[in-house]
């Protein structure tokens, strides 16, 4: 069975969203007025980063006094979680909404459940991720990694945002712990927005798309020629170690983001 045959398609007006639950529950396609917004090919679409975001240093993190080792899928670090490599199960679906889940298991050392939902309208897409545990508490993160096409057939996209700070990046690609004034791009960097993530992508004379989230962390990655990434997430890279957010039986981790657009 091909990827297309396993996919779930949502529609609202001239907008079509395709979700691939078998391959990490990623958005494999987002089309507005027939134009594809997300890169296709090997590194494609938009995938969830869960139960951690970005790089975890040397693949190691602690939960209390217990040290855990994750597989080094981006040596010398572990990157972007396990959700993108997992087949998710359907929870519900109608014409413009869907939800999926998977149960945490090896190589993640704790049991729990991750859910992701999609809500599509003619002018927006709302994504939500939740991480819950039925047993031991554990630190976790969640977010999204979209590959937006740099060019939709006209001029290249412009990325605009106003961050309060930039996490200084060390030679190992991990934050050093210092917050600095935002630097000009190109970026593979994490920024802080205490009032909530608000990043605008403009393809002149075609489309203006704004990525928003109530959380304050966003990674901007625009070092590749074909695509740019705007990644809202619940904590900074290596956050399992530097800014742990515990998931407990009574306090799940929840994060949402909304992409809204205006046709130009």
C-alpha positions, 0 to 999 in steps of 0.5 A: 500500500502506498503512502497516499493510500494510507493517508487521511485527507481533510478539506475546507473550501480551497484548502486541502490537508493530508496527514500520514499517520503511518509515517509519524503522523506528519502533515504530508501536504498542505495545499491552498488554491492548489499550491503546495506549501510544504516540501516534498521528497525525503524531508517532507511535510511537517512532523511532530517533535515529541517527547522531546524537541531539537537536540538532547545533548549526547542523548542523555537526560535525567529524571531525578537521580535516574540517568537515561540514554536515548539513541544517537540519531544525530550523533553525538545527540538525539534529535526531534523525538520518537513520534516522527518514526512511529505509526499512530492510531486514528482516534476520530475524523470528519471532513475537516478535523482528525485526531490520532495517538500512539503509546510511548515505548522503547526507546523512550523509558517511560510509559504514556500516550501522545495525542495529536489533533488537526482542525482545518478551516478555509483560513487556518489550521490548528494543531494540538499535541498532548503528552500524558502518563498513567504512571511515573512522572517524566520530563517531556517536550512537544512541538512541530517541525514544518518544512515550508517551501521557500518559493511557491513559484514567485518570489522567495518567502520573507520571514518576519518576527520580533523575539525578546532574545536568542539562545546563544548556540554553541559549537555543539549546536546546543544552547550555551545557557546565555541569552543574547540579542537576536542576530540576523540570519541565516538561522538554526537557532532558538528564540524566546517570545514571552508573549507567545510565538508570532512569526509571519511568512510572506510569499509576495503577491501570493500568500501571507501565513502566520504561525502562532503559539501561546508557548514562548519558544520557537526555532527558526531554521533557514539554512537550506535552499529549498525550505524554511522551518518555523518550529513552535515548541514547549521548551528550548533544545536540550530542554529535557536537561535545562528546562524540564517540564514534568508530565504527571498523572494529573498534569499532562503536557499540552501545546497548540499552534495555529497557522492562519493565512491571507491570500494575496 
